[in-house]
């Protein structure tokens, strides 16, 4: 089994709002698209997906749940 992550980016430039940028990714498992987080950059309501979340998406596909907490609180 092989996962392939394709990093994506989108750019938009507007005379009124200025420049915007978004990043995202697509994840393939054995060459089959399993997650599509295509970015969309626009003046408002851009879609941006942090690259670090790709690893969490793969773990979730494999049934491995990760719990994250802020600071030293272990609850």
C-alpha positions as CSV (number, residue, x, y, z in Angstrom):
1,X,0.0,0.0,0.0
2,X,1.3,3.4,-1.0
3,X,0.0,6.9,-0.3
4,X,1.0,9.7,-2.5
5,X,0.4,13.3,-1.5
6,X,0.3,16.0,-4.2
7,X,0.8,19.5,-2.8
8,X,-1.3,22.1,-4.4
9,X,-1.4,25.9,-4.3
10,X,-3.7,28.6,-5.7
11,X,-3.1,32.3,-6.2
12,X,-5.5,35.2,-6.8
13,X,-4.8,38.8,-7.4
14,X,-7.5,41.5,-7.2
15,X,-7.1,45.2,-7.9
16,X,-9.3,45.9,-4.9
17,X,-8.4,43.3,-2.3
18,X,-4.8,42.6,-3.3
19,X,-3.0,39.3,-3.5
20,X,-4.2,36.1,-1.8
21,X,-2.7,32.6,-1.6
22,X,-4.1,29.2,-0.5
23,X,-2.5,25.8,-0.2
24,X,-3.9,22.3,-0.1
25,X,-3.4,18.7,-1.3
26,X,-4.8,15.6,-2.8
27,X,-4.0,12.2,-1.3
28,X,-3.9,9.0,-3.5
29,X,-3.9,5.5,-2.1
30,X,-2.6,3.0,-4.6
31,X,-3.1,5.6,-7.3
32,X,-6.8,6.1,-6.4
33,X,-7.9,9.6,-5.1
34,X,-9.1,9.2,-1.5
35,X,-8.9,12.8,-0.2
36,X,-9.3,16.0,-2.3
37,X,-8.5,19.2,-0.4
38,X,-8.0,21.4,-3.4
39,X,-7.3,25.0,-2.4
40,X,-9.2,28.0,-3.7
41,X,-7.8,31.5,-3.4
42,X,-10.2,34.4,-3.7
43,X,-11.0,37.8,-2.3
44,X,-13.4,36.2,0.3
45,X,-14.1,32.7,1.4
46,X,-10.8,31.2,0.3
47,X,-10.3,27.5,1.0
48,X,-6.9,26.7,2.6
49,X,-5.7,23.4,4.0
50,X,-2.5,23.2,6.0
51,X,-0.1,20.6,4.8
52,X,0.4,19.2,8.3
53,X,-3.2,17.9,8.2
54,X,-2.3,15.5,5.3
55,X,-0.6,13.2,7.8
56,X,-3.6,13.3,10.1
57,X,-5.9,12.5,7.1
58,X,-3.9,9.4,6.3
59,X,-3.8,8.2,9.9
60,X,-7.6,8.7,10.0
61,X,-8.0,6.6,6.8
62,X,-6.1,3.8,8.5
63,X,-8.4,4.0,11.6
64,X,-5.7,5.6,13.8
65,X,-7.2,8.3,15.9
66,X,-4.9,11.1,17.2
67,X,-6.0,13.4,20.0
68,X,-4.2,16.7,20.3
69,X,-4.3,19.1,23.3
70,X,-3.0,22.6,23.9
71,X,-0.2,23.1,26.5
72,X,0.5,20.7,29.3
73,X,-3.1,19.6,30.0
74,X,-3.3,15.9,29.5
75,X,-7.1,15.5,29.7
